Amino acid sequence: MKNIQTILAACDMSPYTPQVLDYTITAAKAFGARIILANVINQRDIEAIEYAVHKVLLVDKTVSTRDAVRRFVRDREGALQALSHDPKASGLAIKSVVKTGVPFQKLIEIVKAEQADLVVMGTKGRTNLEEVLLGGTAAKMFRYCPVPVLSIRLHKK
């Protein structure tokens, strides 16, 4: 088995993110690895903002898509920073990365850029037609990720 030095935790900021973080911290301590906390702002969300701003006029016209995305990135960076201060992670090297785009593609880019050896992520069943036909982010990560993916079965508490 390859020595695991860097673990990427895919943090979608759902109520399940703490469970993903717990597994990541446990694995990082066991392997002596550093942690990359990664979050991707979905391109579909950005496109919805653009539509609202430019087509439907549901939001103030003084708001630009670029400003909204910057605000999302800043908020997500703050949320990842808060996660990195988990007392259980004391003593671990933790880095946060926020990207925008197609989640599985950006996660794979982060895996390569950070030379991650393992990805930890949760899976959630979805019922909409797109997810049934195309598969969710986790399914695509299993298919295309160049390193092992640890799937955490998520439980509501």
Backbone as CSV, one residue per row, in Angstrom:
resi,resn,N_x,N_y,N_z,CA_x,CA_y,CA_z,C_x,C_y,C_z
1,MET,0.840,-1.168,0.000,0.000,0.000,0.000,0.892,1.240,0.000
2,LYS,0.486,2.238,-0.773,1.214,3.488,-0.867,1.140,4.247,0.461
3,ASN,2.235,4.914,0.805,2.260,5.726,2.009,1.328,6.927,1.821
4,ILE,0.402,7.112,2.727,-0.564,8.205,2.628,-0.027,9.400,3.403
5,GLN,0.322,10.454,2.642,0.889,11.657,3.243,-0.071,12.837,3.226
6,THR,-1.010,12.843,2.265,-1.949,13.951,2.126,-3.345,13.394,1.899
7,ILE,-4.294,13.860,2.701,-5.683,13.417,2.590,-6.548,14.626,2.254
8,LEU,-7.328,14.486,1.207,-8.259,15.542,0.817,-9.636,15.206,1.379
9,ALA,-10.202,16.129,2.139,-11.568,15.973,2.649,-12.477,16.847,1.797
10,ALA,-13.412,16.231,1.092,-14.367,16.974,0.274,-15.485,17.454,1.198
11,CYS,-15.499,18.747,1.456,-16.442,19.345,2.406,-17.500,20.130,1.636
12,ASP,-18.708,19.605,1.581,-19.769,20.280,0.828,-20.592,21.221,1.702
13,MET,-20.218,21.344,2.954,-20.884,22.212,3.924,-22.318,21.781,4.227
14,SER,-22.605,20.529,3.982,-23.902,19.971,4.360,-23.834,19.610,5.846
15,PRO,-24.974,19.220,6.420,-24.935,18.787,7.828,-24.044,17.563,8.058
16,TYR,-23.636,16.895,6.977,-22.806,15.705,7.097,-21.306,16.008,7.116
17,THR,-20.921,17.235,6.820,-19.503,17.587,6.752,-18.741,17.228,8.029
18,PRO,-19.301,17.430,9.228,-18.545,17.032,10.431,-18.182,15.547,10.457
19,GLN,-19.039,14.685,9.912,-18.718,13.257,9.883,-17.545,12.983,8.944
20,VAL,-17.538,13.650,7.794,-16.423,13.508,6.856,-15.135,13.992,7.518
21,LEU,-15.223,15.104,8.215,-14.055,15.652,8.895,-13.558,14.704,9.984
22,ASP,-14.455,14.099,10.749,-14.048,13.156,11.798,-13.236,11.995,11.216
23,TYR,-13.720,11.418,10.126,-12.994,10.307,9.495,-11.648,10.783,8.958
24,THR,-11.645,11.971,8.379,-10.405,12.507,7.821,-9.373,12.722,8.919
25,ILE,-9.781,13.292,10.020,-8.867,13.536,11.145,-8.328,12.220,11.686
26,THR,-9.199,11.235,11.848,-8.768,9.930,12.348,-7.737,9.310,11.418
27,ALA,-8.001,9.355,10.107,-7.060,8.795,9.131,-5.752,9.577,9.126
28,ALA,-5.828,10.899,9.178,-4.614,11.721,9.156,-3.733,11.420,10.367
29,LYS,-4.346,11.240,11.521,-3.566,10.899,12.717,-2.930,9.516,12.580
30,ALA,-3.678,8.574,12.027,-3.159,7.213,11.871,-1.975,7.168,10.895
31,PHE,-2.039,7.959,9.832,-0.995,7.943,8.804,0.062,9.030,8.993
32,GLY,-0.178,9.957,9.914,0.729,11.090,10.036,0.647,11.994,8.813
33,ALA,-0.550,12.133,8.280,-0.751,12.865,7.023,-1.244,14.285,7.274
34,ARG,-1.072,15.127,6.269,-1.659,16.463,6.310,-3.032,16.399,5.661
35,ILE,-3.852,17.409,5.940,-5.231,17.439,5.455,-5.439,18.646,4.538
36,ILE,-6.134,18.392,3.444,-6.605,19.457,2.571,-8.123,19.467,2.684
37,LEU,-8.687,20.558,3.188,-10.138,20.720,3.222,-10.537,21.404,1.926
38,ALA,-11.367,20.740,1.120,-11.721,21.281,-0.193,-13.224,21.479,-0.305
39,ASN,-13.583,22.614,-0.892,-14.981,22.914,-1.164,-15.072,23.473,-2.576
40,VAL,-16.103,23.053,-3.306,-16.311,23.544,-4.671,-17.684,24.196,-4.745
41,ILE,-17.681,25.447,-5.170,-18.936,26.144,-5.423,-19.389,25.708,-6.807
42,ASN,-20.535,25.056,-6.841,-21.013,24.428,-8.066,-21.298,25.457,-9.156
43,GLN,-20.836,25.147,-10.359,-21.062,26.019,-11.511,-22.555,26.257,-11.738
44,ARG,-23.386,25.269,-11.431,-24.841,25.449,-11.591,-25.361,26.568,-10.692
45,ASP,-24.796,26.705,-9.496,-25.205,27.779,-8.591,-24.809,29.143,-9.147
46,ILE,-23.623,29.202,-9.728,-23.169,30.455,-10.330,-24.064,30.835,-11.511
47,GLU,-24.414,29.856,-12.323,-25.296,30.117,-13.461,-26.684,30.566,-13.002
48,ALA,-27.156,30.036,-11.887,-28.452,30.457,-11.350,-28.398,31.918,-10.899
49,ILE,-27.278,32.312,-10.318,-27.113,33.708,-9.913,-27.105,34.611,-11.149
50,GLU,-26.362,34.194,-12.165,-26.313,34.986,-13.393,-27.709,35.151,-13.982
51,TYR,-28.463,34.085,-13.990,-29.823,34.147,-14.529,-30.682,35.109,-13.707
52,ALA,-30.573,35.001,-12.399,-31.376,35.868,-11.534,-30.998,37.334,-11.722
53,VAL,-29.718,37.610,-11.849,-29.260,38.990,-11.989,-29.637,39.565,-13.348
54,HIS,-29.424,38.797,-14.392,-29.547,39.352,-15.740,-30.879,39.101,-16.436
55,LYS,-31.605,38.113,-16.017,-32.832,37.769,-16.736,-34.100,38.061,-15.954
56,VAL,-34.133,37.583,-14.747,-35.360,37.627,-13.978,-35.460,38.887,-13.121
57,LEU,-34.335,39.518,-12.885,-34.285,40.726,-12.052,-34.796,40.475,-10.634
58,LEU,-34.503,39.281,-10.129,-34.934,38.945,-8.769,-34.047,39.578,-7.714
59,VAL,-32.888,39.992,-8.118,-31.969,40.613,-7.161,-31.607,42.001,-7.652
60,ASP,-31.062,42.775,-6.770,-30.659,44.141,-7.073,-29.680,44.145,-8.249
61,LYS,-29.949,44.964,-9.252,-29.099,45.022,-10.444,-27.685,45.512,-10.128
62,THR,-27.483,46.113,-8.966,-26.137,46.560,-8.617,-25.264,45.389,-8.175
63,VAL,-25.874,44.245,-7.964,-25.131,43.055,-7.577,-24.593,42.397,-8.847
64,SER,-23.302,42.153,-8.869,-22.733,41.456,-10.022,-22.496,39.995,-9.665
65,THR,-22.451,39.166,-10.675,-22.162,37.750,-10.452,-20.793,37.595,-9.810
66,ARG,-19.843,38.378,-10.282,-18.477,38.302,-9.747,-18.470,38.620,-8.247
67,ASP,-19.222,39.652,-7.847,-19.299,40.007,-6.427,-19.940,38.884,-5.609
68,ALA,-20.994,38.304,-6.152,-21.677,37.218,-5.449,-20.752,36.012,-5.286
69,VAL,-20.016,35.682,-6.329,-19.089,34.548,-6.248,-17.988,34.846,-5.241
70,ARG,-17.456,36.064,-5.256,-16.436,36.436,-4.268,-16.959,36.272,-2.849
71,ARG,-18.211,36.678,-2.650,-18.828,36.546,-1.321,-18.967,35.064,-0.948
72,PHE,-19.409,34.231,-1.913,-19.506,32.786,-1.650,-18.143,32.214,-1.293
73,VAL,-17.121,32.573,-2.051,-15.777,32.056,-1.783,-15.314,32.479,-0.393
74,ARG,-15.510,33.741,-0.066,-15.108,34.247,1.258,-15.843,33.501,2.374
75,ASP,-17.157,33.288,2.184,-17.939,32.561,3.190,-17.455,31.126,3.334
76,ARG,-17.189,30.474,2.212,-16.731,29.081,2.264,-15.342,28.984,2.882
77,GLU,-14.473,29.936,2.551,-13.138,29.935,3.169,-13.257,30.086,4.683
78,GLY,-14.162,30.950,5.120,-14.382,31.115,6.556,-14.911,29.843,7.198
79,ALA,-15.827,29.183,6.513,-16.384,27.934,7.043,-15.313,26.841,7.125
80,LEU,-14.465,26.742,6.106,-13.385,25.752,6.145,-12.387,26.092,7.243
81,GLN,-12.114,27.372,7.411,-11.203,27.800,8.477,-11.755,27.383,9.843
82,ALA,-13.060,27.566,10.028,-13.686,27.156,11.288,-13.560,25.644,11.479
83,LEU,-13.759,24.874,10.408,-13.607,23.420,10.505,-12.183,23.037,10.890
84,SER,-11.211,23.771,10.379,-9.812,23.426,10.645,-9.428,23.639,12.114
85,HIS,-10.251,24.370,12.841,-9.973,24.605,14.259,-10.647,23.578,15.175
86,ASP,-11.121,22.489,14.594,-11.701,21.409,15.388,-10.656,20.939,16.401
87,PRO,-11.012,20.881,17.674,-10.037,20.463,18.690,-9.419,19.089,18.419
88,LYS,-10.165,18.205,17.757,-9.628,16.875,17.451,-8.491,16.942,16.437
89,ALA,-8.411,18.065,15.686,-7.390,18.210,14.652,-6.120,18.869,15.178
90,SER,-6.062,19.086,16.453,-4.900,19.748,17.049,-3.611,19.025,16.649
91,GLY,-2.653,19.803,16.202,-1.360,19.240,15.824,-1.260,18.786,14.383
92,LEU,-2.364,18.788,13.652,-2.346,18.362,12.247,-2.153,19.567,11.327
93,ALA,-1.437,19.345,10.246,-1.276,20.382,9.225,-2.534,20.368,8.352
94,ILE,-3.209,21.512,8.274,-4.462,21.598,7.525,-4.415,22.804,6.601
95,LYS,-4.798,22.573,5.355,-4.884,23.634,4.354,-6.294,23.623,3.783
96,SER,-6.818,24.801,3.458,-8.153,24.918,2.880,-8.058,25.392,1.435
97,VAL,-8.927,24.833,0.582,-8.983,25.223,-0.824,-10.448,25.358,-1.223
98,VAL,-10.787,26.491,-1.847,-12.126,26.704,-2.384,-11.993,26.986,-3.872
99,LYS,-12.766,26.279,-4.674,-12.773,26.463,-6.129,-14.203,26.653,-6.594
100,THR,-14.350,27.124,-7.802,-15.660,27.200,-8.440,-15.613,26.389,-9.717
101,GLY,-16.718,25.711,-10.028,-16.781,24.920,-11.251,-17.598,23.661,-11.043
102,VAL,-17.322,22.667,-11.864,-17.993,21.372,-11.769,-17.319,20.610,-10.628
103,PRO,-18.075,20.248,-9.584,-17.442,19.717,-8.371,-16.459,18.566,-8.573
104,PHE,-16.847,17.519,-9.271,-15.916,16.391,-9.370,-14.662,16.772,-10.151
105,GLN,-14.796,17.608,-11.173,-13.625,18.028,-11.940,-12.675,18.868,-11.095
106,LYS,-13.231,19.797,-10.333,-12.392,20.654,-9.487,-11.747,19.858,-8.352
107,LEU,-12.484,18.895,-7.793,-11.891,18.055,-6.747,-10.704,17.268,-7.302
108,ILE,-10.844,16.746,-8.504,-9.736,16.000,-9.111,-8.556,16.935,-9.383
109,GLU,-8.833,18.167,-9.825,-7.750,19.148,-9.997,-7.023,19.390,-8.679
110,ILE,-7.776,19.501,-7.591,-7.163,19.727,-6.281,-6.343,18.509,-5.863
111,VAL,-6.866,17.310,-6.106,-6.122,16.076,-5.803,-4.754,16.115,-6.477
112,LYS,-4.753,16.472,-7.755,-3.491,16.495,-8.506,-2.577,17.619,-8.037
113,ALA,-3.131,18.816,-7.859,-2.309,19.965,-7.467,-1.689,19.777,-6.086
114,GLU,-2.435,19.185,-5.171,-1.962,19.008,-3.794,-1.295,17.660,-3.573
115,GLN,-1.246,16.852,-4.625,-0.672,15.510,-4.560,-1.289,14.677,-3.433
116,ALA,-2.608,14.727,-3.377,-3.326,13.947,-2.364,-3.195,12.460,-2.662
117,ASP,-3.154,11.680,-1.615,-3.033,10.230,-1.731,-4.351,9.522,-1.456
118,LEU,-5.309,10.251,-0.871,-6.596,9.684,-0.494,-7.618,10.808,-0.451
119,VAL,-8.844,10.507,-0.879,-9.961,11.447,-0.779,-10.983,10.854,0.170
120,VAL,-11.478,11.660,1.100,-12.551,11.244,2.002,-13.761,12.104,1.673
121,MET,-14.877,11.455,1.406,-16.086,12.216,1.089,-17.318,11.428,1.475
122,GLY,-18.381,12.155,1.693,-19.658,11.527,1.996,-20.440,11.289,0.725
123,THR,-21.410,10.424,0.835,-22.317,10.194,-0.286,-23.722,10.475,0.209
124,LYS,-24.522,11.011,-0.666,-25.912,11.286,-0.339,-26.744,10.815,-1.503
125,GLY,-27.820,10.093,-1.229,-28.732,9.717,-2.293,-29.568,10.908,-2.712
126,ARG,-29.730,11.073,-3.989,-30.579,12.152,-4.502,-31.594,11.518,-5.421
127,THR,-32.727,12.172,-5.528,-33.793,11.554,-6.308,-34.107,12.290,-7.595
128,ASN,-33.437,13.433,-7.848,-33.799,14.120,-9.074,-33.273,13.370,-10.289
129,LEU,-33.885,13.590,-11.408,-33.596,12.827,-12.620,-32.151,12.982,-13.064
130,GLU,-31.606,14.180,-12.976,-30.231,14.400,-13.412,-29.261,13.505,-12.638
131,GLU,-29.443,13.427,-11.320,-28.547,12.610,-10.517,-28.716,11.121,-10.829
132,VAL,-29.941,10.692,-11.102,-30.190,9.287,-11.433,-29.515,8.934,-12.755
133,LEU,-29.644,9.817,-13.739,-29.105,9.542,-15.062,-27.593,9.733,-15.150
134,LEU,-27.076,10.775,-14.506,-25.673,11.129,-14.681,-24.791,10.722,-13.508
135,GLY,-25.372,10.504,-12.360,-24.588,10.171,-11.180,-24.150,11.416,-10.450
136,GLY,-24.010,11.308,-9.140,-23.615,12.447,-8.331,-22.113,12.623,-8.312
137,THR,-21.678,13.607,-7.564,-20.255,13.908,-7.462,-19.480,12.701,-6.944
138,ALA,-19.997,12.038,-5.922,-19.278,10.883,-5.364,-19.112,9.779,-6.409
139,ALA,-20.165,9.486,-7.164,-20.073,8.442,-8.193,-19.023,8.798,-9.239
140,LYS,-18.982,10.065,-9.613,-17.994,10.495,-10.609,-16.583,10.463,-10.030
141,MET,-16.455,10.770,-8.756,-15.137,10.678,-8.127,-14.649,9.233,-8.114
142,PHE,-15.545,8.290,-7.811,-15.147,6.878,-7.829,-14.670,6.467,-9.214
143,ARG,-15.313,6.989,-10.222,-14.998,6.615,-11.600,-13.708,7.265,-12.101
144,TYR,-13.482,8.538,-11.781,-12.410,9.287,-12.427,-11.241,9.696,-11.531
145,CYS,-11.386,9.607,-10.237,-10.326,10.070,-9.342,-9.086,9.173,-9.469
146,PRO,-7.907,9.786,-9.572,-6.686,8.999,-9.744,-6.151,8.367,-8.450
147,VAL,-6.773,8.670,-7.313,-6.347,8.083,-6.038,-7.563,7.438,-5.373
148,PRO,-7.347,6.593,-4.382,-8.483,5.965,-3.698,-9.426,6.988,-3.060
149,VAL,-10.707,6.630,-3.055,-11.738,7.470,-2.449,-12.380,6.671,-1.320
150,LEU,-12.364,7.246,-0.130,-13.014,6.630,1.020,-14.403,7.230,1.142
151,SER,-15.387,6.400,0.964,-16.782,6.846,1.027,-17.293,6.658,2.439
152,ILE,-17.809,7.769,2.984,-18.347,7.727,4.342,-19.854,7.604,4.255
153,ARG,-20.379,6.560,4.829,-21.831,6.418,4.877,-22.348,7.404,5.901
154,LEU,-23.155,8.301,5.436,-23.598,9.406,6.267,-24.867,9.058,7.032
155,HIS,-24.881,9.457,8.285,-26.036,9.214,9.141,-26.490,10.520,9.742
156,LYS,-27.795,10.743,9.705,-28.330,11.908,10.399,-28.238,11.635,11.884
157,LYS,-27.897,12.680,12.634,-27.784,12.475,14.072,-29.061,12.837,14.742
